Amino acid sequence: MDVQEPLEQFESEPQEPVTPQAEESQALSVDSARQEETAQETETAQPVEEEAVMDSATPESEVVSTPRLEVDSTSRGEAPTQTSTEPAWYVIHCYSGYENKVRHNLEQRIETMGMKDKIFDVVIPTQDEIEVRDGKRRTVERHIFPGYVLVNLILSEESWYVVRNTPGVTGFVGMGNQPTPLRSEEVSQIVKRMEADAPTVKVSFKVGERVRIIDGPFNDFRGTVSEIDVERTKVRVMVSFFGRETPVELDFLQVEKS
């Protein structure tokens, strides 16, 4: 088979002359295609706004809610109808896991917008907690109220606007669009939990579950949880010993979920 034959046939075929108008039209089509392709690439590469990521990070149904008050989820343009002249602690809501980011954003806005004389402190209530994982104890910092941040401020339209429009903040805790300050006894309880000397112990098991004993004379025995005493940090486990179910009282840190 002669390879040159189809090539010669293609070269010998008459081709229509290209006019200047046709060349210009073709060039415009190529330029339009390139511009459209570049726009698509730019749109694909453009980072998603941080606030949009926050909004989609946690479904609304999974957000921890407060039983006493509701979160202001109305338009950000509705300022509170009542203001104050004395500082008080208010609660703002954000998506769980974004508390530190919201505090950082708010502290930056307080600095740049000159609101230090109206907004005094931003606090995330935390406490130390001991957890047992893979047979090892470790102390972790746990948020007491996941999804909530405390702000000490004098409530005015300006301070409300700065806090309410901070990226990541979904609303104030209050009645309608009126933020409700915490009572003094509520603040005292929160501070007491934060300043507790002894860390709490995280309980990863519940009554009826199988656990493994990791410390003490019954080390590596397995049993079923029959009772949990949170105040004494004790757990009672039913262990099979010589063919009989025997109750054994242990410390929370002596057992782990099997």
N, C-alpha and C positions, 0 to 999 in steps of 0.2 A: 504494500500500500504506500502510495506516494504522499508523504506528509506535506510536501510543498503545495500540493494541488488545492486544498481548501484555502490556504493562506493566499495563494495567487488569485483564486477566485474572489476572495473577499476584497483584495486590493484592487482588482479590476472592476468591481462594481462601481457604477457612477454614484457619487455622493452629492447631495444637494448643497449648493453654496450657502454659507452662513452669512446673513446680512448683519450690519452693525446693530439694527434694532433687536435682532434675535440674540446677539451676544450680550447686549445690555440687559435684556429680559432674563437670560440665563444667569448672569452675574447677580442680579437682584434676587433671584430664587435661591441661589447658593447662600448669599448673605443672610436672607431671612431664615433659612434653615439653620445656619450657624448660630444666629442670635437666639432662636427658639431653643436650640440644644444647650447653649450656655445658660439661658434662664432656668431650664429644667435642672441643670447641674447645680446652679446656685441655690435653687429652692430645696434640693435634696440635701445639700451640704449645710444649709443654714441651721444652727443649733436651736433646739426648742427652748422657749422661754422657761426660766426656772419656775415661775409661778404655775405655768401650765403643767409642768412635771409634777409639782406638788399636788395639784388638783386631781391628777389621774393616779397618784401613787397609792392612795388608800381609798377604797370605796366608802361612801358616806355611811353605809350601814355598819361598817366595822369601827367607826370612830366611837371612842368611849364618850358616853353622854352623862350629864349630871342629873340626878333625880329631882333636884330642888328648883333649878333654874333652867332656862332655855338659852340657846346660842343665837345671837343676832345674826341672821343670815339674809337680812334685807339689803336693799340698795346701799352702797357705800356713801351715798349723798345725804342720807337721813341722819342728821346729827341728833344727839340726845336733847330732850326737851328741858331737862334739869341739869344744872351744873353745880359745882361745889367750890368752896374757897379753902378747904382743908384737904391735905393729902390723905389718901386711903388706898387700900390694896384692891385691885380689880383683877379679874380672871379673863384672859383671852384664850380663844380656842384656835388650834392649828391641827394639821394632820399628824397622827402619831409617828414619831421617828424624825420629825422636822423641828423639834423644840429648840435645839441648839442653833439651827440655821435661822429660825425666827428671832431668837434673842440677838444674834449677831446683826441681822438686818435692822432690827429696831434700835439697837445701840448706835449703829451708824447714822440712822435717821435723826436720832436725838442730837447727835453731835453736829451733823451738817445743817440741821434746821434750827439750831439754837434753842432747844426745848429743855435744857437742863434745869431751868427754874420751874418747869411744869411737870416733867417726868423724871423721877428720882432714881428708880431702881427697877431692874428686870431680873426676875428670879425663876429658875426651874427647880421645883422641889424634888430633891433626890435623897436617897439614903443608901448606905452600904448594905450589901446582902451577900451572904455566903452561899455558894452553890457547890454541889458535888457533881463532877462530870468525869467520866472515865476513871473513877476511883480517886480523883484528886480534888482537893478543896481549893477554891479560889474566891476572892472577894471582888465583887462587881458593883458598880454604881447603878442603881435602878431608879427610874423616874417614879415618884409616888403617884402622880396623876398624869399618865401618858396622854398626850394631846392637849395639855393645858400649860400655860405660862402665866406667872403672876407679875403684875406691873403696879408699882407704887407711883401714883400721880395725883395731881389736882385736876379734876374733871372739868374740861372746858371744850368748846368747839375745836380749838386749835390742837389740844393734846389728844382729843378723840380722833381727829383727822389723821394725825401723825401715826397713831397706833393702828387705827382701823385700816389704813391703806398701806401698811407694811406688807411686802410680799410674803405670802405664806399664812397670814392671819385670816381666818375665816369669820371671825366675829367676836364680840364681847359676850360674856355670860351675863345675862340679866333678863328683864321682863320686856319683851318687845324690842325696841331699839334703845332702851334705857339701861345702861350698864349698872349692875348692882354691886356695891362694895362688899367685901368680906367683913363679917363681924369680928370683933376683937378676939373672941374665944376661938373662932375658926383659925385666925392667924396664929394664935398661941399653940394650937394643936399641931399645925403644920411645922412651926419652928421647933417644937418639941421632938417631932419625928425626925427632922433633919439633923438635930443636935444630939441624937441618941448615941451614947458611948459604944454600946455593944451592937454590932451589925445583926440584922435579922437573918434567919435561915430560910432559904427558898425551899418550899415543899413541892417536889416534882411528882409525888404519888398521892393516891387517895384510897379511901377504904375500899377493900375488895380487890385491889391490884396486887400483883406479884412483885416482890422486891428481893434484892440480894443484900445480905449483911456483909459489910466490907471492913468491919472493925470489931474487936472484942473476941470473947471465947467462942462465939458462934460464927466466926469469920467464914465467908464463902457459903454459908447456909442460905437457902431460899425459903421464903414463906409468903403468907398472905397478910396484908394489913387489916387489922380488925378494929383499930382505934387510933385516933390522932389527937394529941393534946397540944394545941398551938401555944398556949400560955407557958407550958413547961418545956416546950420543944421536945416532946417525947412521942414515940410511936410504939404501939403494941403490935407485934407480929406473931402470927401463929406458925410455929416451926414444927415440922415432923421430926420427932426425936424418939428413937427406939420404937418406931411404929405408932407413936401417939402424937396428937396435935398438942403442942405445949406453947402457952403464951409467953413471949419474951418482950420485956420493955427495953427499948433502946433510944438513944439520942437520934435526932434527925440526921446528924452527920455520920451515923453508923450504918445507914442503909442507903441504897440507891435503887431506882426503878430497874426492874429486871428486863 
